[in-house]
Each structure stands twice: as C-alpha cells, then as structure tokens.
Amino acid sequence: MSRPWSRAGLRARLLALGVLGLALGFALGGALLLGALGWTLQRSVDAEALRTADAVALLTAEDALPDPLPVAGGQLRVQVVDAQGRIRAASIDADRLVPMLGPDELRPGQRQRLVVDGQRVGMSGPVRVVTVPAGTPAEPRTVLVAKSLSDVRHSLHVVRNLLLVGFPLLVAGLAVVAWRVVGATLRPVEQLRSGAAEITGRAGAERLPVPAGRDEIHRLAVTLNDMLDRLAASRDRQRAFVADAAHELRSPLTNMRTELEVARRLGDDTDWPAVADDLLADTERLSRLVDDLLLLARLDEQAPADRRRVADDGRPAAVGPVELGELLRGVAGRYPSPPVRLVAPAGAWWVEGDPGESRRVLVNLVDNALRHADAVVELAVSGPVGAYHLVTVTDDGPGVPEADRERVFARFTRLDDARARDAGGAGLGLAIVRELVRRAGGTVELADATPGAAAPGLRATVRLPALTEPDPD
C-alpha cells in the first residue's frame, strides 16, 4: 500500500485525500440527514395520533362518544377499551373485537408509543400506536390510535435513493473540478522544477521563474532566487580566490624554475650560494602563502559562532584568558627597536581568546605596518571602551585612502604602492586578521594616525571583548 501511494504524484495524492474526505463527509452528512428526517417524520406521526387520541379522550370523559368514532381520513384507526380490554368504541375501519394492543403490551393509565405489525389493524407495513388514558377513576378507559408508517418509510427510502445516486455524481464532479484546480495550483511548482533542472551552475545569471500570485509559492520562488544569488556570489568569490591563489603560487614557482634553468646554463660560473639563498627565500614565501591559504580554508569551514579553535597543526587549540600586555611584549620582542616601539601598558588587560590566534593578529598587523612605515611602528593597548579593550598598531607611513580601507581586508588585495610581491606580500595578512578578530568577537578598523598630515600614517585598532577577572584555572 505504501509503495503505490509514495509513487503517486502530489496532485494525485492531494486529490485522493480530498475525495476521500469529501466522500466521508457526504456519507456522514447523509446519515445525519436521514436520521433527522426520520425523527421529524416520526414526530409528525406521533403528534397527529396524539391529537386524535386527546380529542377522543375528552369525548370519553364527557361520556359523549359517537359511534363510530370520527377520524380524519383513512390513515388512522381508533379504539377505546376499558380496564378489562373490551372495546367500547371504535372508528369506522377499526376492528371492534380485537384490541390493537394485547394485555401484556397495554399499560392502563400511561401514555405509550409503540410500533406494531400493521396486520393487527388491517394496514400494511409497520404501524405507530399511541395510547392515552381516558374515562373516570370509576370507569378507567384507554384510547388507542394507530397510524401507518408507510409514508414515513417511503419518504426515507426515496431520500436515501436520491442520496445514493446524487452523492457519487456530486463527488465525481467535484473530483474533476479539484483535479483541475490542484493542477493549476501546482503548475508554478512544476515551472520551478523545470527551471531548477535547467540550472547548470555555469557563469551567468541563473534564476527560477517567479509566479505572479503573492502566495506561498511566490515567496518560495523569491527565497530560492535569493539563495541562488548567494550561491552565485559565493561561487564567484571561490573562483576568484582559486584564480588568485593559483597566480600567487605560480609566481614563486616560476622564479625558482627560472633561477634553476639559468644556473644550469651557466654551469661552473653559477654562484650557487646566491642561488640557494634566492631559492630559500622563494621557498619560505611559498610556504607562508600555503600556510595562509590553509588557515583561511579552515576558518571558512567553521561557523562564525563556533568557539572551537583549530591550531596550525589541525588539533583543537586552547581558548582562555589572554593578557594583552604580555602578548604585546612578546610580539614586540620579535622585532628590533627601533623601528618597533612598545608603549608599556599599566596594569593587566585581560581578554578571552586563543593566544596563538591573538599573536597571529598582532604579527600580521606589525608586518604590514613595517612594510609601509618610514621610521617607527608603535604598539599600545588602552581601554576599556564599553565592553572592549583596544589594541593599536600605528605607523608613520603614507597611510591608506579612506575609500580603500575596507577593500584592503579582502583577500589578495594589494594597493598600487604594494604591488611588488616581494615587498607587499600576497594580500592575505589583513584578510586573516579580520577573520581571526571576528571569531574572537571583536572588530578591526583602519584610520589615519595623524589626520591632515602629508604622510598621515595608519592606525589599526583592534577591539577585543574585555574580561574583568581572569579564570583562576
């Protein structure tokens, strides 16, 4: 049962469920209709019989019974019996010898409603018999009125046949209408499917058709197109990243190959120590580039809110309190002074993060500042500003134009004065800084160190979430 049902199309399943629900609803409604109609007709039969019985009982109490008893039409049979079950009066077509109810069925002094066989009263089919007490306490009597239920049964039979014939036709007609309506409703879904099947993932704008109606399918199409736009943008960034990475990797490899070919042609005249130094420099540059690419790849794989860090060797890195003063002293100690100068912080400045990542952020900023500084690079820490401590790396170089301060954080971005790869790097340092600072819950901004000056310099400000007290562990 489940396989044919699962293989059926959505249109067929919706129609089957709708038709089944409609058929069940009609069946329940028909049953309720027949029940209500039968109850209403039965009430009308009882009401007519009781009216006749009450009228005859009133005549009995006044001792004014005519003979025969008057009845309206030929549908009623009336008898008046005494306490011994003898018939004292009857309508013109009622039996005058045998009561309509036997002694075991008749309860004197009570109103009764019974259904008996019509042969007792000379009628066909079932008969409704009602009893009403009459007479006086000295001479109690009972009025019996019988009315045929043939008309009631006939009416119910006709209505039931009409329902049995009409309901299937109505369900079939509604099923045809529902099939067309469901098909028209699902047509935009089929258009979305066809449009999705035509998407190849190649370059160019690829979008799904958006239906005109402002319904759920319209919103689905708009959402899917937004997703396609995001995927296309991500695909373009990935392609650009791969192209830039390939270009950057090709450059040191080309240099190494050229140097080796030149050295082979020169033979004994080759200055092998100089060639070895050049090859070692290119190898180190290539190694740094590969490490940066791998780090960015790992950062891209992790969610921004993921607090689990990954060290350079791929193992989980420690996350805990970091004292910025000690961190700055350790970074500044890697460089000669001058040009790198540390403004010694007063007190302890604690932040939470990965010490390795925090050190990488400062090293990248200092390396970038040293490439452009004229005479000095200054490291300092201040704060708190709100919930953040501030770490600044300032140089006295030409600075970065305001229009380019956001662009320099993009990958493989080098400004015109840093196009020389040997001096300007691969353009990944600031991109790594932003990703690591963002993972730490902070921000990084660039600004002029001395606004208005001919060489305004550059100040990189890193905001890191502050800790009031370090974890004792």
C-alpha positions, -999 to 999 in steps of 0.1 A, spaced: 0 0 0 28 24 9 47 20 -24 19 28 -48 10 57 -26 45 70 -25 49 66 -62 18 86 -69 23 122 -78 15 150 -54 -15 160 -75 -30 125 -73 -23 122 -36 -40 155 -28 -70 146 -50 -73 112 -33 -72 127 1 -97 154 -9 -121 129 -25 -118 105 5 -125 133 29 -154 146 8 -169 111 5 -167 106 42 -182 140 49 -210 134 25 -217 99 40 -218 114 75 -240 142 63 -263 118 45 -266 97 76 -274 127 97 -299 139 72 -317 106 71 -317 104 109 -330 140 112 -357 134 85 -368 101 101 -370 117 136 -390 147 122 -415 125 103 -419 102 133 -426 133 155 -453 144 130 -469 110 131 -469 110 169 -483 145 170 -512 137 147 -520 105 166 -518 121 200 -541 150 189 -567 125 178 -563 105 210 -566 136 232 -598 146 214 -613 111 218 -602 111 255 -620 144 260 -652 129 245 -648 98 267 -646 120 298 -678 138 288 -694 104 280 -702 117 246 -686 91 224 -702 89 189 -704 56 172 -684 52 151 -656 75 163 -649 103 139 -613 104 124 -597 125 97 -591 105 65 -584 68 63 -549 68 78 -560 64 115 -576 36 134 -591 44 168 -603 22 196 -615 29 232 -610 0 256 -620 -5 292 -599 -19 321 -609 -55 311 -595 -49 275 -630 -48 259 -636 -24 230 -662 2 240 -659 23 208 -640 23 175 -636 42 143 -654 30 112 -625 10 98 -611 -3 132 -616 -38 145 -644 -39 171 -635 -73 186 -596 -74 190 -577 -45 206 -547 -32 188 -525 -40 218 -526 -71 239 -530 -72 277 -492 -77 281 -485 -45 260 -511 -22 273 -504 -3 305 -536 15 316 -532 50 330 -500 57 309 -492 73 276 -474 49 253 -458 49 219 -453 15 202 -446 2 167 -466 -30 158 -472 -51 128 -498 -35 105 -517 -68 101 -532 -62 136 -551 -32 124 -556 -41 88 -528 -20 74 -496 -29 55 -462 -23 70 -453 -11 104 -479 9 124 -474 35 151 -498 30 181 -502 56 208 -522 53 240 -539 80 261 -557 74 294 -593 84 294 -626 80 313 -631 85 350 -615 69 381 -646 48 385 -646 37 348 -610 40 335 -606 36 298 -577 39 273 -578 55 238 -557 37 212 -548 54 179 -529 37 151 -513 54 122 -494 37 94 -457 44 90 -457 35 53 -455 71 42 -425 77 65 -407 47 53 -414 56 17 -401 91 22 -370 79 38 -365 53 11 -368 80 -16 -344 103 1 -319 75 7 -320 65 -30 -315 101 -41 -285 104 -18 -270 71 -30 -273 83 -66 -266 120 -61 -237 119 -38 -214 98 -61 -222 121 -90 -215 151 -69 -183 137 -56 -172 128 -92 -180 163 -104 -161 179 -75 -132 155 -81 -129 167 -117 -130 203 -106 -105 196 -78 -81 179 -103 -81 209 -125 -78 234 -96 -49 214 -80 -32 211 -113 -35 249 -118 -22 254 -83 8 231 -87 17 244 -122 41 271 -107 58 243 -87 63 224 -120 77 255 -135 101 259 -106 112 223 -111 118 228 -148 137 260 -141 158 242 -115 166 214 -139 179 239 -165 204 255 -140 238 243 -149 260 261 -123 280 278 -151 287 315 -152 258 338 -158 226 348 -142 205 317 -134 171 323 -118 139 305 -113 106 317 -127 86 337 -101 48 332 -103 26 363 -104 4 354 -74 15 367 -39 12 333 -23 34 307 -6 48 295 -40 57 331 -49 76 335 -16 93 301 -22 105 312 -56 118 345 -43 136 327 -15 151 302 -39 163 330 -62 179 348 -32 196 315 -24 208 312 -60 222 347 -59 241 339 -27 254 307 -42 264 325 -73 282 352 -53 300 325 -33 309 307 -64 323 338 -80 343 345 -48 356 310 -48 366 312 -84 384 345 -79 401 331 -48 412 300 -67 425 321 -96 443 345 -73 458 316 -53 469 299 -85 485 331 -97 503 337 -64 515 302 -62 527 303 -98 549 333 -92 574 318 -67 574 285 -86 582 304 -118 610 323 -100 625 291 -87 624 274 -121 639 304 -138 668 305 -113 675 268 -117 674 270 -155 698 299 -155 721 282 -130 722 251 -152 731 271 -183 759 289 -165 773 257 -152 805 262 -133 801 300 -134 769 298 -112 771 314 -78 754 285 -60 753 301 -26 734 331 -41 711 307 -59 705 287 -27 696 320 -9 672 330 -36 656 296 -37 653 295 1 636 329 1 611 318 -26 605 286 -7 598 305 25 575 328 6 557 298 -9 554 281 25 539 312 41 514 315 12 504 279 16 500 283 53 479 314 49 457 296 24 452 266 46 444 289 76 417 308 56 403 275 43 399 262 79 384 295 90 359 293 62 348 258 72 339 268 107 308 288 117 315 323 130 299 315 164 319 282 167 342 287 198 363 256 190 396 267 176 419 249 153 457 253 156 481 253 127 486 215 131 449 209 128 444 200 165 420 219 188 436 250 202 434 262 237 409 290 245 413 310 276 422 344 292 449 363 273 468 392 289 473 418 263 504 435 279 523 403 279 512 395 244 523 429 231 557 425 248 562 391 232 553 403 198 575 435 201 604 413 212 605 397 177 614 429 160 643 454 165 637 486 184 636 509 166 615 508 144 590 488 166 583 506 198 560 493 226 541 517 248 543 498 281 508 492 294 499 499 330 482 470 348 467 439 333 444 438 303 426 405 300 406 393 270 393 358 262 406 341 231 432 318 216 467 331 224 480 317 191 454 335 171 458 367 190 495 366 184 489 360 147 467 391 145 494 413 160 522 398 140 503 404 107 495 440 117 531 447 127 544 431 95 520 452 74 530 483 93 567 476 88 563 473 51 549 509 49 564 527 79 591 554 74 607 553 108 586 539 136 558 514 144 541 518 177 522 491 198 498 502 225 468 489 245 440 510 261 405 508 274 382 496 284 358 513 259 325 498 267 330 461 269 362 461 248 399 466 252 417 484 224 450 473 208 465 498 183 493 493 158 504 527 144 529 535 117 542 568 102 539 557 65 518 571 37 486 557 51 456 542 33 430 563 15 396 562 32 380 547 1 403 517 2 402 510 40 375 483 36 389 469 4 423 461 19 407 434 41 396 415 10 418 385 0 447 390 -24 441 428 -23 472 450 -26 471 487 -32 492 503 -60 521 511 -38 523 475 -26 521 457 -59 556 444 -57 551 409 -43 584 407 -26 576 438 -6 539 438 -5 532 402 3 503 381 -12 475 403 2 463 378 28 476 393 60 447 417 67 421 392 55 434 367 81 434 395 108 397 403 101 387 366 102 405 359 135 393 391 152 357 383 141 360 348 155 371 363 188 340 385 189 358 418 181 363 442 153 393 458 135 393 493 119 418 514 100 422 552 104 448 580 99 473 582 126 479 619 120 449 634 102 457 662 78 494 655 76 512 649 43 521 614 55 492 606 78 503 572 87 479 544 96 465 532 129 449 498 130 426 495 160 416 460 173 386 458 197 386 426 218 360 416 244 373 425 278 374 402 309 372 419 343 389 389 360 408 360 345 398 324 352 420 312 380 424 278 362 
